[in-house]
Every structure is written in C-alpha cells, then in structure tokens.
Amino acid sequence: MDSGLAPSSAVSSGKNELTPEDVEDARKAFLLKRFWISARGFWGRGGDVFAWAASLGLLIMIGINVGFQYGINVWNRGLFDAIEQRNAADVYYLGSLFPPLVLGSVALVTAQVYVRMRIQRRWRTWLTKGLIGRWLDNGRYYQLNLIKGDHQNPEARISEDMRIATEAPVDFTAGVISAFVSASTFIVVLWTIGGALTLPIAGTVVTIPGFLVIAAVIYATITSSSIAFIGRNFVRVSETKNQVEAEFRYTLTRVRENGESIALLGGEEEEREDLDRRFANVRKQWRLLSNQYMRTTLVSHSSMLIAPVVPVLLCAPKFLDGSMSLGQVMQAASAFTIVQGAFGWLVDNYPRLADWNACARRVASLMTSLDGLEHAEKSEEVGRIKRGETTGATMLSLNDLSVSLGDGTAVVKETEVQIEPGERVLVAGESGSGKSTLVRAIAGLWPWGGGSVNFHPEHQLFMLPQKPYIPTGTLRRAVSYPRPADSWTEQEIHAALEKVGLGQLNEKIEEDAPWDHTLSGGEKQRLAFARLLLHKPNIIVLDEATSALDEKTQDKIMGMLIEELPDATVLSVAHRVELEAFHTRKITLEKREGGAKLVSDVGLMQKNRKGNTLSRLIKRGRSRKNSGRSQ
C-alpha cells in the first residue's frame, strides 16, 4: 500500500508539462495545507475551550502594550525638550513618570509571554494527543512500517517537529499583529512630527511630504528584500537539516537498543563508521545552515546599527534651522526605529519561519500516511481482512482467509481453519511461507487481504512474539504489562515468576531498572509466559515464543502452560519439531507462486512428554558415542 500524496501524484500524472520542481512545490503546499486542516481545529468546536479566550486576551494585551510604547515615545520627546530648555522641574517630573511606565510595560510584556506560551503548550498538547491517538489506533504504528511513504522516525515528528510547528505560528501571529499595530501607530507619529522636508535642488525647491515615513518604507523594503534574496534557500536547507538530524538520532537509538548483539558480534567499528557517515551529513547540513545564518545576520545586524542613525541625519536639517526641537528629533528617531523594527519583522524571523515550514511539513507527512491507512480501513478499493464472531462453541475460525502485502501481492491465500476450545494448533512450514504474517493477520496487526478472521464472542486474545516487549519502569510493571502494575498482588506475581523459573527475581519486582537490557533473551521469553499465567487468556498465540529457550526449559514451560491453562486455545508458530508433543493438531503452509497455501491439517497424538525427552537424551548419547568411535 502506498500512502503517497494524492495531490502531487495527480499533478504529475495529469499534467506532463510540469517539471519535477513544480510537482515538489505542489507537494509542499499540500503538506502545509494538510497541517493547518488539523491544527486549526484547536480553535474549532472540538478544540480547546481556552483557545479563543487566551487568543483574544493576547490581542488585547498587544494593543495595550503598543499604547505603553506610544506613552514612552511621548515621554521621550518631553524629556529631551526639557533638557534642551534646561528646565529642571520638568526633567525631575518626567523622570518620576518613567518608572511607572517601565513597570507597566514590563508587567504587560511578561503577561503576554505567559499567555502566549500557555497557548503554545495547550495547542501542542491538543495536537500531540490527537496525533498519538491516531498513530496508536488499530495498530497503525506497526502498519506504518509496512507501507511506503514519508513517515520515517515518527517519534521525532511527534516530539521535536510538533513542538516547533506549534510554537512558531503563535510567535509569528503575535509578532505580525504587534508589528502591524506598532507600524500603524508610529507612522502617524512620524508623519505628524516630521512633516514635509524642503530641499533646494538645482536652483529649485523640492518638498517631500511625510519624508520620514517614506524613508522608513524605503529602508524596510531594502532590508526585507535583501534578507528574502539572501535567505531564499533557508527552507530547503532547514528541512534537510531536520531530516538528517532525525536519521542520526534514530541510528543512535538503534545502537543503544541492540547494544548486546553489537557487542557480541564485535560490530563497534562498523557502527562507528555508520555513525561517522551519518554525522558527516549532519555537519554538512549545519555548515550550509550556518552559511545562511551568516548572510542573514549580515543584513539584520547592519540594519540594527544603521536604523537609529538614519532618522537623526534626516531630521538634522530641520533641527538646525530651528523648525524641530531636540525632543521632536529624539521622538522621531524612536518612532522611526519602532517602525523599522515592525517593517523588518521578516528580517528577524525569517530563519524561524523557514524552520517552522520544514517541521510543519514533516508532521503533515505523518498525518498524510495515517490518512492513507484510515482511508484504506474504510475503503472497499483496498482488500481488507474482515473480523467477526464465530457461532457455537468454535473459538477461532479462518474463512477463506487471504493475506496480502500493501501492494496486493498475496502471501497466504484461501485458508480455511476451524479451531475448537482447548485445541492447541501448531502452524508449520518452511521459512518465508507466511506463518508469522498469518499470525499477525489473526491478531489484527496485518489488515490487508481477504476473507475473515472470526473469534468467539467472549474471547480474550494474548499474543507472545519472539521478542517480548519489556517496558521501562519496575519489574512488576514488566510482568503485569499491558495491565497496570498494581493489577495483581505481590504473592501472585511471585508465584508466576516461580512457575516460569524466574524465582530469583522475586526480590527485585519493585526495582526500577533497564530490564530490557538486563534480562537475557530466554529470561524475556519466560517473563512473557509469566504474563500469560497472570492474564489467563482463553486464546493464546505463540510466535516462536520459545526460540531462545533450550529444549529442557522449553519442555518445562510448555508443560507448565498446559497444566496451568488446560482450557486455553493455543495457536503456535514454531520450527522445532519437539513442540509437536505439546499440540493436538498441526497445519502446514507450503510456499507457492501466488501465495502460500494450507496443504495439510492433521491431528497429533498426545505423546508422553517424559518419554519423549528421554528418547531425545538416548539419541544424543548414541550420536556422541558414534562420533567418538569415528575419531
């Protein structure tokens, strides 16, 4: 199944004249649109009740803060006029007004930061919970590994990319509104104070009305155009940087998770070379990004230094001829700087805008892949396995079950199986015949195919994979998973661990440790059987669940399972012939062109397990004796 973007594929197939760059631009535009479709729901009916109140409160505070800026601007004029006139009383009076103005402005800005960041936190929480819910629902987190699409490293997209994607828009919106209100207010100030500038040029007098406003617009246009030109590749570079960073983090995580295997194989050098290669890509992208930052900093810092000087130079002629006071010059300089800062908002925020663009598209790519899975769940165009209930006492039935890949390629086809309560069925077949895929289809993890999987209405399914999942936290939580850690008493957990041969761990059940790395493969599999004893399901699916155990331990575990849960229906996938002794029935899959087929379904006589084990020991003794003679 390909979860690629429908709009971009439609464009590329329907309009051949479009270049690959055009198609890529259309894809990026669609992804941004897809992000906003979900993101704007925060302010919708199903969104956060706090959203609108906080947003309106933030807008009001922005307006009031501009009022404080204007008050300080007027105060600035009065102070310098008083200094110019050497009026001590006015200087002291205005000096006493300055602390309240500053305190009011600081308090207001602090409140703005609080409200803004609260909106960001709640928006991120709302979006993240929704996305995680969709990701975990119906096993989609697993199915994403089986389909094509741009959704690699979903954990980075849900965490870091989502953070940036929700923080930046709030900052941008507040910044744009503040810049607009400030520019509108102080353009009026510039126009009023500056008036017209009269210049004698070539024997004629040229009058420039609102010369300070015109100068501010021209100055801002030059700086903004420069930054837009210099940083035109910022989005692409930032997006690539985020991608290689995510890949590097994922590789580091893989090394940590598979540390034991790497250490046993002595693969440190190979892993180091792979990490060095990936980190070299990170360094390369950071170098390209730093070049972009250097160029934009060149413009922004130059603008910061020049902006306060320009209005003073422009007002100097009017101050020298006596038509402007010192206070008016300083007020104009302050207003010009504020207007310039408002117009130059893009200069200061273009790098963050580029970073947000890349992160929002990465989040939207994951959303789009989940959209594809949801569409496939509801659509009749993609064959899906139906799930229903059996009639009578039958615990599990597979009716004309076919299992296929996402692209429609059949793995298993036309399987008919009826399993009664208490039966223990062994699924056998050569490697690659689709046994594990069949088991995943039964468990509901593999949705693509045809036919149906039906369970008894009162069934409780519990699956033991080859590599059991060990969650973080205490050993008690690991044994109780997926139920809460306090679901069973300490005595019940002790008893379960004793029965699977892990009694030595009883004193450590409350210990919080990295159990996934502490326990061996065999101990993890025995821990999984302890979970079975606690949960007591009536349908058990074992997928190579004893592969890490030696034959003696395997016999004990399987015998214990039958003794403790005699009425449970068991479906096993395994390669070991010895496991036949613990099953009542065996079905065999045979790999064929066009998909594996069920070629045999036979009953197994319950053998004496002790005698079976003894016969194996006798055979081993004979083989050792024969090998000694041959030597």
C-alpha positions as CSV (number, residue, x, y, z in Angstrom):
1,M,0.0,0.0,0.0
2,D,1.4,3.4,-1.0
3,S,0.3,6.2,1.2
4,G,1.9,8.8,-1.0
5,L,0.3,12.2,-1.5
6,A,-2.6,12.1,-3.9
7,P,-2.5,15.7,-5.0
8,S,1.1,15.6,-6.1
9,S,0.7,12.2,-7.8
10,A,-2.3,13.5,-9.6
11,V,-0.5,16.6,-10.7
12,S,2.5,14.6,-12.0
13,S,0.3,12.2,-13.9
14,G,-2.3,14.6,-15.2
15,K,-0.1,17.5,-16.4
16,N,3.0,16.2,-18.0
17,E,4.3,19.7,-18.7
18,L,5.0,20.3,-15.0
19,T,8.6,20.0,-14.0
20,P,9.7,17.9,-11.0
21,E,10.3,21.2,-9.2
22,D,6.7,22.2,-9.8
23,V,5.5,18.8,-8.5
24,E,7.6,19.2,-5.4
25,D,6.3,22.7,-4.8
26,A,2.7,21.4,-5.1
27,R,3.5,18.6,-2.7
28,K,5.0,21.0,-0.1
29,A,2.0,23.3,-0.5
30,F,-0.4,20.4,0.1
31,L,1.5,19.3,3.2
32,L,1.2,22.8,4.7
33,K,-2.5,22.8,3.9
34,R,-2.8,19.4,5.5
35,F,-1.1,20.6,8.7
36,W,-3.5,23.5,9.0
37,I,-6.5,21.3,8.5
38,S,-5.7,19.6,11.7
39,A,-4.0,22.4,13.6
40,R,-6.9,25.0,13.2
41,G,-9.2,22.5,15.0
42,F,-7.7,23.8,18.2
43,W,-10.0,26.8,17.8
44,G,-12.9,24.8,16.4
45,R,-15.9,23.1,18.1
46,G,-13.9,20.1,19.2
47,G,-10.9,22.1,20.2
48,D,-9.8,23.7,23.5
49,V,-12.3,25.9,25.3
50,F,-9.4,28.0,26.5
51,A,-8.2,28.8,22.9
52,W,-10.4,31.7,22.0
53,A,-10.3,33.4,25.4
54,A,-6.5,33.2,25.5
55,S,-6.1,34.4,21.9
56,L,-8.4,37.4,22.4
57,G,-6.6,38.2,25.7
58,L,-3.3,38.1,23.9
59,L,-4.5,40.5,21.2
60,I,-5.8,43.0,23.8
61,M,-2.5,42.9,25.6
62,I,-0.6,43.6,22.4
63,G,-2.8,46.6,21.8
64,I,-2.3,47.9,25.3
65,N,1.5,47.4,25.1
66,V,1.6,49.5,21.9
67,G,-0.2,52.2,23.9
68,F,2.6,52.0,26.5
69,Q,5.2,52.3,23.7
70,Y,3.5,55.4,22.5
71,G,3.4,56.8,26.0
72,I,7.2,56.2,26.4
73,N,7.7,57.8,22.9
74,V,5.8,61.0,24.0
75,W,7.7,60.9,27.3
76,N,11.0,60.8,25.3
77,R,10.1,63.9,23.5
78,G,9.1,65.8,26.7
79,L,12.3,64.8,28.4
80,F,14.7,66.0,25.7
81,D,12.7,69.2,25.2
82,A,13.1,69.8,28.9
83,I,16.8,69.1,28.7
84,E,17.2,71.4,25.7
85,Q,15.4,74.1,27.6
86,R,17.3,73.4,30.8
87,N,14.0,73.1,32.7
88,A,15.0,71.2,35.8
89,A,11.4,70.9,37.2
90,D,10.1,69.2,34.0
91,V,13.2,66.9,33.9
92,Y,12.6,65.7,37.5
93,Y,8.8,65.4,37.0
94,L,9.2,63.4,33.8
95,G,11.9,61.3,35.5
96,S,9.4,60.4,38.2
97,L,7.0,59.2,35.5
98,F,9.5,56.9,33.9
99,P,9.4,54.0,36.5
100,P,5.6,53.5,36.3
101,L,5.8,53.5,32.5
102,V,8.6,50.9,32.6
103,L,7.0,48.8,35.2
104,G,3.6,48.8,33.4
105,S,5.3,47.9,30.1
106,V,7.4,45.1,31.7
107,A,4.4,43.7,33.5
108,L,2.3,43.7,30.3
109,V,5.1,42.0,28.2
110,T,5.6,39.4,30.9
111,A,1.8,38.7,30.9
112,Q,2.0,38.4,27.1
113,V,4.8,35.8,27.3
114,Y,2.8,33.8,29.9
115,V,-0.4,33.8,27.8
116,R,1.5,33.2,24.5
117,M,3.4,30.2,25.9
118,R,0.3,28.8,27.5
119,I,-1.5,28.9,24.1
120,Q,1.6,27.1,22.7
121,R,1.6,24.4,25.4
122,R,-2.1,23.7,25.1
123,W,-2.1,23.7,21.3
124,R,0.8,21.3,21.2
125,T,-0.9,19.1,23.8
126,W,-4.1,19.1,21.9
127,L,-2.4,18.3,18.5
128,T,0.0,15.7,20.0
129,K,-2.7,13.8,21.8
130,G,-4.8,13.6,18.7
131,L,-1.8,12.5,16.5
132,I,-0.6,9.9,19.1
133,G,-4.2,8.6,19.3
134,R,-4.4,8.2,15.5
135,W,-0.9,6.7,15.4
136,L,-1.7,4.0,18.1
137,D,-5.2,3.3,16.9
138,N,-5.8,0.0,15.1
139,G,-2.1,-0.9,15.2
140,R,-1.2,1.9,12.7
141,Y,2.1,2.5,14.5
142,Y,3.0,-1.0,13.3
143,Q,1.4,-0.8,9.9
144,L,3.4,2.3,9.0
145,N,6.5,0.1,8.9
146,L,4.8,-2.0,6.2
147,I,3.8,0.8,3.7
148,K,5.6,3.3,1.6
149,G,5.5,7.0,2.4
150,D,7.4,9.8,4.0
151,H,6.8,8.9,7.6
152,Q,10.2,7.7,8.9
153,N,11.1,8.4,12.5
154,P,7.6,9.2,13.7
155,E,8.8,9.7,17.2
156,A,10.9,12.8,16.1
157,R,7.9,14.2,14.2
158,I,5.6,13.8,17.1
159,S,8.0,15.3,19.6
160,E,10.6,17.9,18.2
161,D,8.9,18.7,14.9
162,M,5.5,19.1,16.6
163,R,7.0,21.4,19.2
164,I,8.4,23.8,16.6
165,A,5.3,23.5,14.4
166,T,3.0,24.8,17.3
167,E,5.4,27.2,18.9
168,A,6.4,29.3,15.9
169,P,2.9,30.1,14.5
170,V,1.8,31.6,17.8
171,D,5.0,33.7,17.9
172,F,4.6,34.7,14.3
173,T,0.9,35.7,14.7
174,A,1.7,37.8,17.8
175,G,4.7,39.3,16.1
176,V,2.8,40.2,12.9
177,I,-0.1,41.8,14.8
178,S,2.2,43.7,17.1
179,A,4.3,44.9,14.1
180,F,1.2,46.0,12.2
181,V,-0.3,47.9,15.2
182,S,3.1,49.5,16.0
183,A,3.8,50.4,12.4
184,S,0.3,52.0,12.0
185,T,0.6,54.0,15.2
186,F,4.1,55.3,14.8
187,I,3.8,56.0,11.1
188,V,1.2,58.6,12.2
189,V,3.7,59.9,14.7
190,L,6.4,60.2,12.0
191,W,4.1,61.9,9.6
192,T,2.9,64.3,12.3
193,I,6.3,65.2,13.7
194,G,8.4,65.1,10.5
195,G,6.0,66.9,8.3
196,A,7.5,67.9,4.9
197,L,11.2,68.2,4.1
198,T,12.1,71.1,1.8
199,L,15.3,70.8,-0.1
200,P,16.9,73.2,-2.6
201,I,18.0,71.2,-5.6
202,A,19.5,72.7,-8.8
203,G,18.0,76.1,-8.1
204,T,14.5,74.8,-7.3
205,V,12.9,73.9,-4.0
206,V,11.7,70.3,-3.7
207,T,9.2,69.5,-1.0
208,I,8.9,65.8,0.3
209,P,5.7,65.3,2.3
210,G,6.0,62.8,5.1
211,F,9.7,62.3,4.4
212,L,10.3,60.2,7.5
213,V,7.5,57.8,6.6
214,I,8.9,57.5,3.0
215,A,12.4,56.9,4.3
216,A,11.2,54.2,6.7
217,V,9.3,52.4,4.0
218,I,12.2,52.6,1.6
219,Y,14.7,51.4,4.3
220,A,12.5,48.5,5.3
221,T,11.9,47.5,1.7
222,I,15.7,47.3,1.1
223,T,16.4,45.3,4.2
224,S,13.5,42.9,3.7
225,S,14.2,42.3,0.0
226,S,17.8,41.7,0.9
227,I,17.0,39.1,3.5
228,A,14.4,37.4,1.3
229,F,17.0,37.2,-1.5
230,I,19.9,36.1,0.6
231,G,17.8,33.5,2.6
232,R,15.9,32.1,-0.3
233,N,17.3,28.6,0.3
234,F,16.7,28.7,4.0
235,V,13.6,26.5,3.9
236,R,15.2,23.8,1.9
237,V,18.4,23.7,3.9
238,S,16.5,23.7,7.2
239,E,14.2,20.9,6.1
240,T,17.2,18.7,5.0
241,K,19.0,19.5,8.3
242,N,16.0,18.3,10.3
243,Q,15.8,15.1,8.3
244,V,19.4,14.2,8.7
245,E,19.3,15.0,12.4
246,A,16.3,12.7,12.8
247,E,18.1,9.9,11.0
248,F,21.2,10.4,13.2
249,R,19.1,10.2,16.4
250,Y,17.4,7.1,15.1
251,T,20.7,5.4,14.3
252,L,22.0,6.2,17.8
253,T,18.7,4.7,19.3
254,R,19.2,1.6,17.3
255,V,22.7,1.1,18.6
256,R,21.5,1.5,22.2
257,E,18.6,-0.9,21.7
258,N,20.8,-3.5,20.1
259,G,23.9,-3.0,22.2
260,E,24.2,-6.6,23.3
261,S,24.0,-8.0,19.8
262,I,26.5,-5.5,18.5
263,A,28.9,-6.2,21.4
264,L,28.7,-9.9,21.0
265,L,29.4,-9.7,17.2
266,G,32.1,-7.1,17.7
267,G,30.4,-4.6,15.4
268,E,31.6,-1.5,17.1
269,E,33.9,-0.4,14.2
270,E,31.1,-0.9,11.6
271,E,28.7,1.0,13.8
272,R,31.2,3.8,14.3
273,E,31.7,4.1,10.5
274,D,28.0,4.2,10.0
275,L,27.5,6.8,12.7
276,D,30.5,8.8,11.4
277,R,28.9,8.8,7.9
278,R,25.6,10.0,9.2
279,F,27.1,12.6,11.4
280,A,29.1,13.8,8.5
281,N,25.8,14.5,6.8
282,V,24.7,16.4,9.9
283,R,27.8,18.5,9.9
284,K,27.4,19.2,6.2
285,Q,23.8,20.5,6.6
286,W,24.8,22.5,9.7
287,R,27.6,24.1,7.6
288,L,25.1,25.0,4.9
289,L,22.6,26.3,7.5
290,S,25.3,28.4,9.3
291,N,26.2,30.0,5.9
292,Q,22.5,31.0,5.6
293,Y,22.6,32.4,9.2
294,M,25.8,34.3,8.5
295,R,24.2,36.0,5.4
296,T,21.0,37.0,7.2
297,T,22.9,38.2,10.2
298,L,25.0,40.4,8.0
299,V,21.8,42.2,6.9
300,S,20.0,42.2,10.2
301,H,22.9,43.4,12.3
302,S,23.7,46.1,9.7
303,S,20.1,47.2,9.8
304,M,20.2,47.3,13.7
305,L,23.2,49.6,13.6
306,I,22.1,51.9,10.8
307,A,18.4,52.3,11.7
308,P,18.8,54.6,14.8
309,V,21.2,56.9,12.8
310,V,19.1,57.4,9.7
311,P,16.2,59.5,11.3
312,V,18.7,61.7,13.2
313,L,20.5,62.6,10.0
314,L,17.2,63.1,8.1
315,C,15.9,65.4,10.9
316,A,19.2,67.3,11.3
317,P,18.4,70.0,8.7
318,K,15.1,70.8,10.3
319,F,16.7,70.9,13.8
320,L,19.5,73.1,12.6
321,D,17.1,75.6,11.0
322,G,15.0,75.6,14.2
323,S,11.9,74.0,12.8
324,M,12.3,70.9,15.0
325,S,13.1,70.8,18.7
326,L,15.6,68.2,20.2
327,G,12.7,66.4,21.7
328,Q,10.9,66.1,18.4
329,V,14.1,64.8,16.8
330,M,14.5,62.1,19.5
331,Q,10.8,61.2,19.3
332,A,11.1,60.9,15.6
333,A,14.2,58.7,16.0
334,S,12.4,56.5,18.5
335,A,9.3,56.2,16.2
336,F,11.5,55.5,13.2
337,T,13.3,52.7,15.0
338,I,9.9,51.2,16.1
339,V,8.5,51.4,12.5
340,Q,11.7,50.0,11.1
341,G,11.5,47.1,13.6
342,A,7.9,46.5,12.6
343,F,8.6,46.6,8.9
344,G,11.8,44.5,9.4
345,W,9.9,41.7,11.3
346,L,10.7,39.4,8.4
347,V,14.4,40.1,8.7
348,D,14.5,38.9,12.3
349,N,12.2,35.9,11.9
350,Y,12.9,34.5,8.5
351,P,15.2,31.7,9.9
352,R,12.5,30.6,12.3
353,L,9.8,30.8,9.6
354,A,12.0,28.5,7.4
355,D,12.5,26.1,10.3
356,W,8.7,26.0,11.0
357,N,8.0,25.4,7.4
358,A,10.1,22.3,7.4
359,C,8.8,21.0,10.7
360,A,5.2,21.5,9.8
361,R,5.6,19.6,6.6
362,R,7.3,16.7,8.4
363,V,4.4,16.5,10.9
364,A,1.9,16.7,7.9
365,S,3.7,13.8,6.2
366,L,3.0,11.6,9.1
367,M,-0.6,12.8,9.2
368,T,-0.9,12.1,5.5
369,S,0.4,8.5,5.9
370,L,-2.2,8.0,8.7
371,D,-4.8,9.4,6.4
372,G,-3.9,6.8,3.9
373,L,-4.3,4.0,6.5
374,E,-7.6,5.4,7.7
375,H,-8.9,5.7,4.1
376,A,-7.9,2.1,3.5
377,E,-9.7,0.9,6.6
378,K,-13.0,2.5,5.3
379,S,-12.5,2.0,1.5
380,E,-13.6,-1.0,-0.5
381,E,-10.9,-0.4,-3.1
382,V,-8.2,-2.0,-0.9
383,G,-8.9,-5.6,0.2
384,R,-9.0,-5.9,3.9
385,I,-9.5,-8.9,6.2
386,K,-12.9,-8.9,8.0
387,R,-13.1,-9.6,11.6
388,G,-16.2,-11.1,13.2
389,E,-17.6,-13.6,15.7
390,T,-17.9,-17.3,15.5
391,T,-21.1,-19.3,16.0
392,G,-21.5,-22.1,18.5
393,A,-18.5,-23.1,20.6
394,T,-15.8,-22.5,18.0
395,M,-13.1,-20.3,19.4
396,L,-11.4,-19.2,16.2
397,S,-12.2,-19.7,12.5
398,L,-10.4,-18.6,9.4
399,N,-12.9,-18.4,6.5
400,D,-11.3,-18.2,3.0
401,L,-8.6,-16.1,4.6
402,S,-6.0,-14.5,2.2
403,V,-3.2,-12.3,3.4
404,S,-1.5,-9.9,1.0
405,L,1.0,-7.1,1.1
406,G,0.0,-3.5,0.8
407,D,0.6,-3.6,-3.0
408,G,-1.8,-6.6,-3.4
409,T,0.9,-9.3,-3.6
410,A,-0.5,-12.5,-2.0
411,V,1.4,-14.0,0.9
412,V,-1.2,-16.6,2.1
413,K,-4.4,-17.4,0.3
414,E,-7.6,-19.4,0.6
415,T,-7.1,-20.6,4.2
416,E,-9.9,-22.5,5.9
417,V,-9.4,-23.4,9.6
418,Q,-11.8,-24.1,12.4
419,I,-10.3,-24.2,16.0
420,E,-12.3,-25.6,18.9
421,P,-12.0,-24.6,22.5
422,G,-8.9,-26.2,24.2
423,E,-7.2,-27.2,20.9
424,R,-3.5,-26.5,20.6
425,V,-2.7,-25.9,17.0
426,L,0.9,-25.8,15.6
427,V,1.4,-23.8,12.4
428,A,4.4,-25.3,10.5
429,G,6.1,-24.6,7.1
430,E,9.4,-23.6,5.6
431,S,10.9,-20.2,6.3
432,G,9.2,-17.5,4.2
433,S,5.9,-19.4,3.8
434,G,4.0,-16.7,5.6
435,K,3.5,-18.3,9.0
436,S,4.3,-15.1,11.0
437,T,2.3,-13.0,8.6
438,L,-0.7,-15.3,9.1
439,V,-0.4,-15.0,12.9
440,R,-0.2,-11.2,12.6
441,A,-3.3,-11.2,10.5
442,I,-5.1,-13.3,13.1
443,A,-4.0,-10.8,15.8
444,G,-5.3,-7.9,13.7
445,L,-1.9,-6.3,13.1
446,W,-1.9,-7.1,9.4
447,P,-5.1,-5.8,7.8
448,W,-4.6,-6.4,4.1
449,G,-6.0,-9.4,2.3
450,G,-9.5,-11.0,2.1
451,G,-11.8,-13.4,3.8
452,S,-12.4,-13.2,7.5
453,V,-11.0,-14.0,11.0
454,N,-13.7,-14.8,13.5
455,F,-13.4,-15.2,17.3
456,H,-15.7,-16.5,19.9
457,P,-17.7,-13.5,21.3
458,E,-16.2,-14.0,24.8
459,H,-12.6,-14.4,23.6
460,Q,-9.5,-12.8,25.2
461,L,-6.6,-12.9,22.9
462,F,-3.0,-12.8,24.2
463,M,0.0,-12.9,21.8
464,L,3.6,-13.8,22.6
465,P,6.0,-12.6,19.9
466,Q,9.5,-13.9,19.5
467,K,11.0,-10.8,21.1
468,P,8.8,-9.8,24.0
469,Y,8.4,-6.2,24.8
470,I,9.8,-5.1,28.1
471,P,8.5,-1.6,29.1
472,T,10.5,0.9,31.2
473,G,10.0,1.0,34.9
474,T,9.8,-1.7,37.6
475,L,10.0,-5.4,37.0
476,R,6.4,-5.6,38.5
477,R,5.2,-3.4,35.6
478,A,7.1,-5.6,33.1
479,V,5.4,-8.7,34.4
480,S,1.9,-7.1,34.6
481,Y,2.1,-5.4,31.1
482,P,-0.2,-4.5,29.4
483,R,-2.3,-4.2,32.5
484,P,-1.4,-1.7,35.3
485,A,1.4,-2.8,37.7
486,D,-1.0,-3.0,40.6
487,S,-3.4,-5.4,38.9
488,W,-2.1,-8.4,40.9
489,T,-0.8,-8.9,44.4
490,E,2.9,-9.4,45.1
491,Q,2.2,-13.0,46.0
492,E,0.5,-13.7,42.6
493,I,3.4,-12.1,40.8
494,H,5.9,-14.1,42.9
495,A,4.0,-17.3,42.1
496,A,4.0,-16.6,38.3
497,L,7.7,-15.9,38.3
498,E,8.4,-19.1,40.3
499,K,6.5,-21.2,37.8
500,V,8.5,-20.0,34.8
501,G,11.8,-20.4,36.6
502,L,12.5,-16.7,37.4
503,G,12.1,-17.0,41.2
504,Q,15.4,-15.4,41.7
505,L,13.9,-12.1,40.5
506,N,11.1,-12.0,43.2
507,E,13.1,-9.7,45.4
508,K,13.5,-7.2,42.6
509,I,10.0,-6.8,41.4
510,E,9.8,-3.2,42.8
511,E,13.2,-2.3,41.3
512,D,13.2,0.3,38.6
513,A,16.0,-0.8,36.2
514,P,16.6,-1.1,32.4
515,W,15.2,-4.6,32.4
516,D,15.1,-4.7,28.6
517,H,18.9,-4.7,28.6
518,T,19.3,-6.6,31.9
519,L,17.3,-9.7,31.1
520,S,18.6,-12.3,28.6
521,G,16.6,-13.4,25.6
522,G,15.5,-16.5,27.3
523,E,14.5,-14.7,30.5
524,K,12.4,-12.2,28.5
525,Q,10.5,-15.1,26.9
526,R,10.0,-16.8,30.3
527,L,8.8,-13.4,31.6
528,A,6.2,-13.3,28.8
529,F,4.9,-16.7,29.9
530,A,4.6,-15.3,33.4
531,R,2.3,-12.6,32.0
532,L,0.2,-15.4,30.5
533,L,-0.3,-17.0,33.9
534,L,-1.4,-13.7,35.3
535,H,-3.8,-12.7,32.5
536,K,-5.2,-16.2,31.9
537,P,-6.5,-15.6,28.4
538,N,-8.6,-18.2,26.6
539,I,-6.8,-17.7,23.2
540,I,-3.0,-17.7,23.1
541,V,-0.9,-17.0,20.0
542,L,2.7,-18.0,20.3
543,D,5.0,-16.7,17.5
544,E,8.4,-18.5,18.0
545,A,7.8,-17.7,21.7
546,T,10.3,-20.4,23.0
547,S,13.0,-19.9,20.3
548,A,15.5,-18.5,22.9
549,L,15.0,-21.4,25.3
550,D,16.9,-24.7,25.4
551,E,14.8,-27.9,24.9
552,K,14.7,-28.8,28.5
553,T,13.4,-25.4,29.6
554,Q,11.0,-25.3,26.6
555,D,9.5,-28.6,27.7
556,K,9.1,-27.3,31.3
557,I,7.5,-24.1,30.1
558,M,5.1,-25.7,27.6
559,G,4.2,-28.4,30.1
560,M,3.5,-25.7,32.7
561,L,1.4,-23.7,30.3
562,I,-0.8,-26.8,29.6
563,E,-1.1,-27.6,33.2
564,E,-1.9,-24.1,34.4
565,L,-4.2,-23.2,31.5
566,P,-5.7,-26.5,30.3
567,D,-8.7,-25.0,28.7
568,A,-6.9,-22.3,26.7
569,T,-6.9,-22.5,22.9
570,V,-3.3,-22.2,21.6
571,L,-2.1,-21.3,18.2
572,S,1.7,-21.6,17.8
573,V,4.2,-20.8,15.1
574,A,7.5,-22.7,15.5
575,H,10.2,-24.5,13.6
576,R,11.1,-27.0,16.4
577,V,9.7,-30.4,15.8
578,E,9.8,-31.1,19.5
579,L,6.9,-28.7,20.1
580,E,4.5,-31.2,18.3
581,A,4.4,-33.1,21.6
582,F,2.6,-30.1,23.2
583,H,-0.1,-29.7,20.5
584,T,-3.1,-31.6,19.4
585,R,-3.1,-30.5,15.8
586,K,-0.7,-29.4,13.1
587,I,-1.4,-27.3,10.0
588,T,1.3,-26.9,7.4
589,L,1.7,-24.0,5.0
590,E,3.6,-24.5,1.7
591,K,5.2,-21.6,-0.1
592,R,3.9,-21.5,-3.7
593,E,3.8,-19.0,-6.5
594,G,0.9,-16.6,-6.0
595,G,0.9,-17.2,-2.2
596,A,1.3,-19.9,0.4
597,K,-1.4,-22.5,0.8
598,L,-2.6,-24.7,3.6
599,V,-1.5,-28.2,2.4
600,S,-2.2,-30.4,5.4
601,D,-4.2,-30.3,8.6
602,V,-3.6,-33.3,10.8
603,G,-4.3,-34.3,14.4
604,L,-1.3,-35.0,16.7
605,M,-1.4,-37.8,19.3
606,Q,-0.6,-36.6,22.7
607,K,2.8,-38.2,23.4
608,N,4.3,-38.8,26.8
609,R,6.5,-35.8,27.2
610,K,8.8,-37.5,29.8
611,G,9.3,-40.5,27.5
612,N,9.8,-38.1,24.5
613,T,12.5,-36.2,26.4
614,L,14.2,-39.5,27.5
615,S,14.3,-40.7,23.9
616,R,16.0,-37.5,22.8
617,L,18.6,-37.9,25.5
618,I,19.3,-41.5,24.4
619,K,19.7,-40.4,20.8
620,R,22.2,-37.7,21.9
621,G,24.2,-40.3,23.8
622,R,24.3,-42.5,20.8
623,S,25.4,-39.8,18.5
624,R,28.2,-38.8,20.8
625,K,29.4,-42.4,21.1
626,N,29.3,-42.8,17.3
627,S,31.3,-39.6,16.8
628,G,33.8,-40.7,19.4
629,R,34.3,-44.0,17.5
630,S,34.8,-42.2,14.2
631,Q,37.5,-40.1,15.7
